[in-house]
Amino acid sequence: MAALGQLDELTEDVEKQEPAPKRGLLLSVLVGVVGVAGSAALVASTVAVVVQVPAAGRAAGIAVLLGAALLAERYPVPMLALGSGGVSLAAVFIVAVGYLYGWAPAALVACATRGVFEVVQRRPLDRLVYNCSTYALAGGVAGLAATVAPQQRWVGWLIVDVLLGSTAFYVVDVVLIATVIAVATKERVRAVLDGAVRSTASVFAIMFTVSLMLDVLWQRQPVLSAALLGPCLAIALYQRSASRERRAMELALTDPLTELGNYRAFQVRLEELLNEADERRVPVSLCVLDLDDFKLINDRHGHQAGDRALASIAACLRQDGEAFRLGGDELALLLPDCSEETASQIAGRVVERIAAGQSGRTVSTTVSAGVATYPGTAVDRSQLVRAADRALYTAKASGRNAVRVFRPDAVEFSERRIAAQIDRRSRLAAASCLAEALEARDAYTGDHSQAVAHLAFRLALQLDLSSEDAELLRLAGRVHDLGKLAIAEELLRKQEALTDHERRTIQTHSEIGFRMLSALGIEPVARWVRHHHERWDGTGYPDGLRGEEIPIGSRILAVADAYQAMTSTRTYQDSIPAEQALAELERCAHTQFDPLVVHALEHLLVPEQAPERDETVAVA
């Protein structure tokens, strides 16, 4: 609120959301009307003061109260209910001027109080006009309201006058500020007004109480008003300390990236809701969400893009329930007083809204969700989180971008599928260990395999292969030369020309690698490794496959292997520049290499130089 030190924070947000030239005709009309009304009030108050020049004592009193108002506006008192804002007690002194000296000095003091800081802070002209006009109108109306009661020496009328003046200032200030914010942000005026009143009701009580004390002391002897300095300082110091503690507590319970509650806050709130559910016999539902293919987003677009995706999805969650980030890409919604059916519907809307909101984005993602309700079937309070997690695994296993409600039987079936996936991951981990053994044997071979793996992964994404195939190709790149573990190191390092027998021996490495990987049961990696030396024209080895008979993974490995070999220094050849390597790959397209994969590599490394082609991906 303007008089309560909140105008800066609120209007600052408005300016960031929508620049002044684009706020529309309605906002311009509102600023114009309030500006004209404020200007009229200033002119009228100025004329009234000039016509009846105040005596020296009255002028000095007005000046003192103006100075106090400026100090109060400059150093607002922090209030927990107002977040990062604070309470400016300037309204206390403005209302006092109105009660003690009339509406005209009150309007002038109010306008000067706000105007000084608007000018010093170099606010835009429209904002300066609106804020100063709001203060002038609030001050003038407060001065008029503070003199409605009969001017008698009964304390009851004093209380009525100060209450009317404080209320008038508060109402005018809140209504005008809430209206301009609602118009600028396209929110309903009633909603903004309701939020403003809720957050500043205690502030109004402080303003009225201090104003009453000030008027009583001032009438008795102006110098006694200095006695208010102690209580005001005590309030300020206490509120600053409490505000710092509150901010520290909020930071400890808030995830800095998404600004949602963190895991600690989730645990505290969940325990509160579970206790409430037991006491009131009402349900509480938990929806756990997980981003689909989040690792792929980080790999393809970088961690900053992943962070932006998380933040945008977190914003979607705030519309339903109490949202938290549990860690990594896992989020949660607590839904108090929600049955299982209602929670499932809410989760479905969230998943659909997130998917719909990704259209047109450079980085798009979806989420899967699991829902569990307490009390519910086979769910006690200690198992609610585990039940929701198990439902989430079911959603992931069923194709992702889906919602599943916890059902013990369905989860058991899904967990068997997940167990099979874990077994497969274990076999893939064993293959990765073999790759590490190969890398440990020869530093060059290790560096080369890592480079091939990285390039093959990027090529897979460039060719729009699935994230799973891209990860398998990364592994295949690491183990594509695994069969060389069975080849004598002297032969591999030989710099002289190879004999036919030696060449055939080295060529067996792809079949040896295939047999080693087949024993682990990790298709299609084994098949890709077997055929990564096949040629597009059918003259490669070991099976002489031709064209699209060669698996797409093998074709990608062939291009990545050749490019990295040409651009790296080896014992029997020097490296060549990347441009020359690309030219060689282009020359050998349609004979040794798949032209589509070569074209993808050109787009990947030099996208601005890659020509347009009408070719499609054929996955074998």
C-alpha positions in Angstrom: 0.0 0.0 0.0 1.2 3.5 -0.7 1.1 4.8 2.8 2.3 1.5 4.1 5.4 1.3 2.1 4.1 -1.3 -0.4 3.5 0.9 -3.5 7.1 0.6 -4.6 7.0 -3.2 -4.5 3.6 -3.6 -6.2 4.1 -1.0 -9.0 7.6 -2.3 -9.6 6.2 -5.7 -10.3 3.6 -4.1 -12.6 6.3 -2.4 -14.6 8.3 -5.6 -15.1 5.2 -7.5 -16.3 4.0 -5.0 -18.8 5.8 -1.8 -20.0 3.8 1.4 -19.6 3.1 2.0 -23.4 1.4 -1.4 -23.6 -0.9 -1.3 -20.6 -3.9 -0.3 -22.6 -6.4 2.5 -22.8 -8.1 1.6 -19.5 -5.0 2.1 -17.5 -4.2 5.4 -19.2 -7.7 6.6 -18.4 -7.4 5.5 -14.8 -4.1 7.3 -14.3 -5.5 10.4 -16.1 -8.7 10.5 -13.9 -6.8 10.1 -10.6 -4.1 12.6 -11.8 -6.8 15.2 -12.6 -8.5 14.6 -9.2 -5.2 14.8 -7.3 -4.2 18.0 -9.2 -7.5 19.6 -8.3 -7.1 18.6 -4.7 -3.6 20.1 -4.7 -4.8 23.3 -6.3 -7.7 23.6 -3.8 -5.5 22.9 -0.8 -2.8 25.4 -2.0 -5.4 28.1 -2.4 -6.9 27.4 1.0 -3.5 27.6 2.7 -2.5 30.8 0.8 -5.9 32.5 1.6 -5.5 31.7 5.3 -1.8 31.8 5.9 -1.1 29.8 9.1 0.5 31.4 12.0 4.2 30.8 12.7 3.4 28.2 15.4 1.0 26.3 13.1 3.5 26.5 10.2 6.2 25.2 12.4 4.0 22.3 13.6 3.1 21.4 10.0 6.8 21.5 9.1 7.8 19.2 12.0 5.1 16.7 11.1 6.1 16.9 7.4 9.7 16.0 8.4 8.5 13.1 10.5 6.4 11.9 7.6 9.5 12.0 5.3 11.5 10.0 7.8 8.8 7.4 8.2 8.5 7.1 4.5 12.2 6.7 4.1 12.6 4.0 6.8 9.6 1.7 6.7 9.1 -0.9 9.5 9.3 -4.5 8.1 6.1 -6.5 8.5 6.0 -10.3 8.1 2.6 -10.2 6.5 3.9 -8.0 3.8 6.8 -10.2 2.6 9.8 -8.1 1.6 7.9 -4.8 2.0 7.4 -2.7 5.1 5.1 -0.4 7.0 5.6 3.3 6.3 4.2 5.2 9.3 3.9 8.4 7.2 0.2 8.0 7.3 0.3 8.6 11.1 1.7 12.1 10.7 -0.5 12.9 7.7 -3.7 12.0 9.6 -2.3 14.0 12.5 -1.9 17.1 10.3 -5.5 16.6 9.1 -6.9 16.4 12.6 -4.7 19.2 14.0 -4.5 21.7 11.1 -7.2 20.7 8.6 -7.6 19.0 5.2 -5.6 21.4 3.1 -2.2 21.1 4.9 -2.8 17.3 5.1 -3.2 17.1 1.3 0.0 19.2 0.8 2.0 17.2 3.3 0.9 13.9 1.9 1.7 14.9 -1.7 5.1 16.2 -0.6 5.9 13.1 1.4 5.5 10.8 -1.6 6.7 13.3 -4.2 10.1 13.8 -2.8 10.9 10.1 -3.0 9.4 9.7 -6.5 11.6 12.5 -7.8 14.8 11.3 -6.0 14.2 7.7 -7.3 13.5 9.1 -10.8 10.2 7.3 -11.2 8.4 7.5 -14.6 6.1 10.5 -15.0 2.9 8.5 -15.0 3.8 6.7 -11.8 4.9 9.9 -10.1 1.5 11.6 -11.0 -0.5 8.6 -9.9 1.3 8.1 -6.6 1.4 11.7 -5.6 -2.3 12.1 -6.5 -3.2 9.1 -4.5 -1.4 10.5 -1.5 -2.9 14.0 -1.9 -6.4 12.6 -2.2 -6.0 10.2 0.7 -4.5 13.1 2.9 -7.3 15.5 2.0 -10.1 13.0 2.6 -8.4 12.0 5.9 -8.3 15.6 7.0 -12.0 16.2 6.1 -13.0 12.9 7.9 -11.0 13.8 11.0 -13.1 16.9 11.6 -16.5 15.4 11.2 -17.2 14.9 14.9 -18.2 17.9 17.1 -15.1 19.8 18.3 -15.6 19.2 22.0 -13.2 18.3 24.7 -14.5 14.7 25.2 -12.0 11.9 24.6 -14.7 9.9 22.8 -14.9 12.5 20.0 -11.1 12.5 19.7 -11.2 8.7 19.2 -14.0 9.1 16.6 -12.1 11.8 14.7 -8.8 9.9 14.5 -10.6 6.6 13.6 -12.5 8.3 10.8 -9.4 10.1 9.5 -7.3 6.9 9.6 -10.0 4.9 8.0 -10.5 7.4 5.2 -6.8 7.5 4.4 -6.6 3.7 4.4 -9.6 3.2 2.2 -8.7 5.8 -0.4 -5.1 4.5 -0.5 -6.0 0.8 -0.7 -8.7 1.2 -3.3 -6.7 3.4 -5.7 -3.6 1.2 -5.4 -5.5 -2.0 -5.8 -7.4 -0.7 -8.8 -4.3 0.3 -10.7 -2.6 -3.0 -10.0 -5.7 -5.0 -11.0 -6.0 -3.0 -14.3 -2.3 -3.3 -15.1 -2.1 -7.1 -14.3 -5.5 -7.9 -15.8 -6.7 -9.3 -12.5 -10.1 -8.8 -10.8 -10.2 -5.7 -8.7 -12.0 -7.5 -5.9 -9.4 -10.3 -5.7 -6.5 -7.7 -5.5 -8.4 -5.6 -3.0 -9.2 -8.7 -0.9 -5.5 -9.7 -0.8 -4.4 -6.1 0.1 -6.9 -5.8 3.0 -5.9 -9.2 4.4 -2.2 -8.4 4.4 -2.6 -4.8 5.8 -5.4 -5.1 8.4 -2.9 -5.3 11.3 -1.1 -2.3 9.7 -4.3 -0.2 9.9 -4.6 -1.0 13.6 -1.0 0.2 14.2 -1.6 3.4 12.2 -4.8 4.2 14.1 -3.2 3.5 17.5 -0.1 5.6 16.9 -2.1 8.4 15.4 -4.4 8.6 18.4 -1.4 8.7 20.8 0.3 11.4 18.7 -2.8 13.6 18.6 -3.3 13.3 22.3 0.3 14.2 23.1 0.5 17.0 20.5 -2.6 18.7 21.9 -1.2 18.5 25.4 2.3 19.7 24.5 3.9 19.1 21.1 7.2 18.4 22.6 5.7 15.4 24.4 5.2 13.7 21.0 8.9 12.8 21.2 7.9 10.2 23.7 6.5 8.2 20.8 10.1 7.8 19.6 10.8 5.0 22.0 7.8 2.7 21.2 8.3 3.3 17.5 11.9 2.4 17.7 11.0 -0.7 19.7 8.5 -1.8 17.1 10.9 -1.2 14.3 13.7 -3.1 15.9 11.5 -6.0 16.9 9.9 -6.2 13.4 13.3 -6.1 11.7 14.6 -8.9 13.9 11.4 -11.0 13.3 11.5 -10.3 9.6 15.1 -11.5 9.3 14.3 -14.6 11.2 11.3 -15.2 9.1 13.2 -14.8 5.9 15.9 -17.1 7.1 13.3 -19.7 8.0 11.6 -19.3 4.6 15.0 -19.7 2.8 15.6 -22.9 4.8 12.3 -24.3 3.7 12.3 -23.0 0.0 13.9 -24.5 -3.1 15.8 -21.6 -4.6 15.3 -22.7 -8.3 11.5 -23.2 -8.3 10.6 -21.2 -5.2 8.5 -24.1 -4.1 8.8 -25.7 -0.7 11.8 -28.0 -0.4 11.9 -31.6 1.0 12.1 -30.4 4.6 9.0 -28.2 4.2 7.2 -31.1 2.5 7.9 -33.4 5.5 6.7 -30.8 8.0 3.5 -30.0 6.1 2.8 -33.7 5.3 3.0 -34.5 9.0 0.6 -31.6 9.8 -2.0 -32.8 7.2 -1.8 -36.4 8.3 -2.5 -35.3 11.9 -5.4 -33.2 10.7 -6.7 -36.1 8.7 -6.7 -38.3 11.8 -8.3 -35.7 14.0 -11.0 -34.6 11.5 -11.5 -37.9 9.7 -10.9 -36.3 6.3 -8.7 -37.6 3.5 -5.4 -36.2 2.4 -3.9 -37.0 -1.0 -0.4 -36.9 -2.3 0.6 -36.5 -6.0 4.2 -37.2 -6.8 5.4 -36.0 -10.2 8.6 -36.7 -12.2 9.8 -35.1 -15.4 10.0 -37.5 -18.4 13.4 -37.7 -20.1 14.9 -34.9 -17.9 18.4 -36.3 -18.4 18.0 -36.0 -22.1 17.1 -32.3 -21.8 20.2 -31.6 -19.8 22.4 -33.6 -22.2 20.9 -32.0 -25.4 20.3 -28.4 -24.3 22.4 -28.0 -21.1 21.6 -27.7 -17.4 20.4 -24.1 -17.7 17.6 -25.3 -20.1 16.8 -28.1 -17.7 16.5 -25.5 -14.8 14.2 -23.4 -16.9 12.0 -26.4 -17.7 11.8 -27.2 -14.0 10.9 -23.6 -13.1 8.1 -23.4 -15.8 6.6 -26.7 -14.6 6.8 -25.5 -11.0 4.7 -22.5 -12.0 2.0 -24.8 -13.3 1.8 -26.6 -10.0 1.0 -23.5 -8.0 -2.5 -23.5 -9.3 -3.4 -26.8 -7.6 -2.7 -27.8 -4.0 0.5 -27.1 -2.1 3.5 -27.7 -4.3 7.0 -28.8 -3.3 10.3 -29.9 -5.0 11.5 -33.1 -3.4 14.8 -33.1 -5.2 16.2 -33.4 -8.7 13.3 -33.6 -11.1 10.8 -34.9 -8.6 7.9 -32.7 -7.5 5.0 -33.2 -5.2 1.5 -31.8 -4.6 -0.2 -32.1 -1.3 -4.0 -32.1 -1.6 -5.8 -31.7 1.8 -9.5 -32.7 2.0 -9.2 -34.4 -1.5 -10.6 -37.9 -2.1 -8.7 -40.3 -4.3 -11.0 -39.5 -7.3 -10.7 -35.8 -6.9 -6.9 -36.0 -6.5 -6.7 -38.2 -9.7 -8.7 -35.5 -11.6 -6.4 -32.7 -10.3 -3.3 -34.7 -11.3 -4.7 -35.4 -14.7 -5.3 -31.7 -15.3 -1.8 -30.8 -14.1 -0.2 -33.4 -16.5 -2.4 -32.2 -19.4 -1.7 -28.5 -18.7 2.0 -29.1 -18.6 2.0 -31.0 -21.8 -0.2 -28.4 -23.5 2.0 -25.6 -22.3 5.1 -27.0 -23.9 3.9 -26.5 -27.5 6.1 -24.1 -29.4 8.9 -24.2 -26.8 12.4 -25.0 -27.8 12.8 -27.3 -24.8 9.6 -29.3 -24.1 8.9 -32.0 -21.7 6.1 -33.9 -20.0 5.6 -35.3 -16.6 4.3 -38.5 -15.1 2.4 -38.6 -11.8 1.5 -41.1 -9.1 -1.4 -40.5 -6.7 -2.1 -42.0 -3.3 -4.7 -41.1 -0.6 -4.7 -41.6 3.1 -6.7 -43.3 4.5 -7.0 -45.6 1.6 -6.7 -49.2 0.4 -3.5 -50.7 1.8 -2.2 -47.2 2.6 -1.4 -46.2 6.2 0.0 -42.8 7.1 3.6 -44.1 7.2 3.3 -45.5 3.7 1.7 -42.7 1.9 4.8 -41.4 0.2 6.0 -44.9 -0.8 2.5 -45.6 -2.2 2.6 -42.5 -4.4 6.1 -43.3 -5.5 5.1 -46.8 -6.5 2.1 -45.4 -8.5 4.6 -43.0 -10.2 6.7 -46.0 -11.3 3.6 -47.6 -12.7 3.0 -44.4 -14.7 6.6 -44.3 -16.0 6.4 -48.0 -17.0 3.1 -47.5 -18.8 4.5 -45.0 -21.3 5.0 -41.7 -19.4 3.0 -38.5 -19.6 0.4 -40.4 -17.6 -1.3 -40.5 -14.2 -1.7 -43.6 -12.1 -3.5 -44.1 -8.8 -2.0 -46.5 -6.3 -3.4 -50.0 -6.6 -1.5 -52.8 -4.9 -2.1 -55.4 -7.6 -1.3 -53.0 -10.5 1.8 -51.8 -8.8 3.0 -55.4 -8.2 2.7 -56.1 -11.9 4.5 -52.9 -12.8 7.3 -53.6 -10.3 7.9 -56.9 -12.0 8.4 -55.0 -15.2 10.7 -52.5 -13.5 12.7 -55.4 -12.0 13.3 -56.7 -15.5 14.4 -53.2 -16.5 16.8 -53.1 -13.5 18.2 -56.5 -14.6 18.8 -55.1 -18.1 20.5 -52.0 -16.5 22.7 -54.3 -14.5 23.9 -56.0 -17.7 24.5 -52.6 -19.3 26.5 -51.6 -16.3 28.6 -54.8 -16.8 29.2 -53.8 -20.4 30.3 -50.4 -19.2 32.8 -52.1 -16.9 34.3 -53.9 -19.9 34.6 -50.5 -21.6 36.5 -49.2 -18.7 38.9 -52.2 -18.9 39.4 -51.4 -22.6 40.1 -47.7 -21.7 42.5 -48.7 -19.0 44.6 -50.8 -21.4 45.3 -48.1 -23.8 45.0 -44.3 -23.2 44.5 -43.6 -26.9 41.8 -46.3 -27.3 40.1 -45.0 -24.2 40.0 -41.4 -25.4 39.0 -42.5 -28.9 36.1 -44.6 -27.6 34.9 -41.8 -25.3 34.9 -39.4 -28.3 33.1 -41.8 -30.5 30.5 -42.4 -27.8 29.8 -38.7 -27.3 29.6 -38.1 -31.1 27.4 -41.1 -31.7 25.0 -39.9 -28.9 24.8 -36.4 -30.5 24.2 -37.9 -34.0 21.4 -40.1 -32.6 19.7 -37.0 -31.2 20.3 -35.2 -34.5 18.6 -38.0 -36.4 15.6 -37.9 -33.9 16.2 -41.3 -32.5 14.7 -42.0 -29.1 16.5 -41.0 -25.9 16.9 -44.7 -25.0 18.5 -45.5 -28.4 20.8 -42.4 -28.0 22.0 -43.7 -24.6 22.5 -47.2 -26.0 24.6 -45.7 -28.8 26.6 -43.8 -26.2 27.4 -47.2 -24.6 28.0 -48.8 -28.0 30.6 -46.1 -28.8 32.5 -46.9 -25.7 32.6 -50.7 -26.4 32.7 -50.7 -30.3 36.4 -51.8 -30.1 35.9 -54.2 -27.2 37.0 -57.1 -29.3 40.5 -55.6 -29.6 41.1 -56.9 -26.1 41.6 -60.3 -27.7 44.1 -58.9 -30.3 47.8 -58.7 -29.5 48.8 -55.2 -28.5 51.9 -55.4 -30.7 49.7 -55.9 -33.8 47.4 -53.0 -32.9 50.4 -50.7 -32.5 52.3 -51.9 -35.6 53.3 -48.9 -37.8 54.4 -50.9 -40.9 51.9 -52.1 -43.5 49.8 -55.1 -42.3 49.9 -58.4 -44.1 46.6 -60.0 -45.3 46.6 -62.4 -42.4 47.2 -59.5 -39.9 44.5 -57.5 -41.5 42.0 -60.4 -41.2 43.0 -60.9 -37.6 42.3 -57.2 -36.7 39.0 -57.4 -38.6 37.8 -60.2 -36.3 37.5 -57.6 -33.4 34.0 -56.7 -34.3 32.8 -60.4 -34.2 34.7 -60.9 -30.9 33.1 -57.9 -29.4 29.7 -59.1 -30.6 30.2 -62.4 -28.9 31.3 -60.8 -25.6 28.4 -58.4 -25.6 25.9 -61.1 -26.7 26.8 -63.1 -23.6 25.5 -60.2 -21.5 22.2 -60.1 -23.5 22.4 -56.3 -24.3 20.8 -56.0 -27.7 20.9 -54.0 -29.9 24.3 -52.9 -28.7 26.0 -56.2 -29.5 24.4 -56.1 -33.0 25.5 -52.5 -33.6 29.1 -53.4 -32.6 29.2 -56.4 -34.9 28.2 -54.4 -38.0 29.9 -51.1 -37.4 32.5 -51.9 -40.2 29.9 -52.7 -42.8 29.9 -50.5 -45.9 27.0 -48.8 -47.6 28.0 -50.5 -50.9 28.1 -54.0 -49.3 31.9 -54.5 -49.4 32.4 -54.2 -45.6 32.8 -56.9 -43.0 32.0 -59.3 -41.3 28.7 -60.0 -43.2 28.8 -57.8 -46.3 25.5 -56.0 -45.5 24.4 -53.3 -47.9 22.5 -50.0 -47.4 19.6 -50.1 -45.0 20.3 -53.8 -44.2 23.0 -52.3 -41.9 21.4 -51.3 -38.5 21.1 -47.6 -38.0 23.2 -47.8 -34.9 26.0 -49.4 -36.8 25.8 -46.7 -39.6 26.1 -44.0 -36.9 29.0 -45.7 -35.2 30.8 -46.0 -38.6 30.6 -42.3 -39.3 31.5 -41.3 -35.7 34.4 -43.8 -35.6 35.8 -42.6 -39.0 35.5 -38.9 -38.1 37.2 -39.3 -34.7 40.0 -41.5 -36.3 40.7 -38.9 -38.9 40.8 -35.9 -36.5 43.0 -37.7 -33.9 46.7 -38.4 -34.0 47.5 -42.2 -34.1 50.7 -44.2 -34.0 50.5 -44.7 -37.8 49.0 -41.5 -39.0 48.7 -37.8 -38.2 45.4 -36.0 -37.6 43.7 -33.9 -40.3 41.5 -30.8 -39.9 37.8 -31.2 -39.2 36.9 -29.6 -42.5 39.1 -32.0 -44.4 37.6 -35.0 -42.5 34.1 -33.8 -43.3 35.0 -33.5 -47.0 36.4 -37.1 -46.9 33.2 -38.4 -45.3 31.2 -36.6 -48.0 33.3 -38.1 -50.7 32.8 -41.6 -49.3 29.0 -41.2 -48.8 26.9 -43.6 -50.8 29.9 -46.0 -50.9 31.3 -46.5 -47.5 29.0 -44.4 -45.3 25.2 -43.8 -45.1 24.8 -40.3 -46.8 22.0 -39.4 -44.3 24.3 -39.9 -41.3 27.1 -37.9 -43.0 24.6 -35.2 -43.7 23.5 -35.2 -40.0 27.1 -34.9 -39.0 27.5 -31.8 -41.2 24.4 -30.2 -39.7 25.8 -31.0 -36.2 29.3 -29.6 -36.7 28.7 -26.9 -39.3 24.9 -26.3 -39.5 25.2 -23.1 -41.5 27.1 -24.9 -44.3 25.0 -28.0 -44.5 23.0 -28.2 -47.8 19.3 -29.1 -47.9 18.5 -32.6 -48.8 15.3 -34.6 -49.2 16.2 -37.8 -47.4 14.5 -39.7 -44.6 15.8 -41.7 -41.7 15.5 -45.5 -42.2 15.9 -47.4 -39.0 16.9 -51.0 -39.3 
